[in-house]
């Protein structure tokens, strides 16, 4: 599945869809963002069952402000509108793969267990 470019207009509808979405908040002028991009793309290609998206914080300022994005890159994982993970800073391929595995397994937990976290 290709990486989705999210905007202020499309963000809410996309994150409320069923399933997981991994979002990379970035900007074109950000060197760490440019370094993280190929890692994000490589991991996204390995997981067609998960949605991956990017938010250009210069173009989607309302979303970045609403989510208090103060450092980029920031990686956020959302399940049906609920943030289950958010972390500023670039991430390596192995940690990102581990995060994908965790999020997939966490999504399989019964609702009662998920609330106990």
Buried (B, 14 or more C-beta within 10 A) or exposed (E): EEBBEBBBEBBEEBBEEEEBBBBBBBBEEBEBBBEBBEBBBEBBEEBEEBBBBBBBBEBBEEBBEEBEBEEBBBBBBBBEEEEBBBBBEBBEEEBBBEBBEEBBEBBEEEEEEBEEE
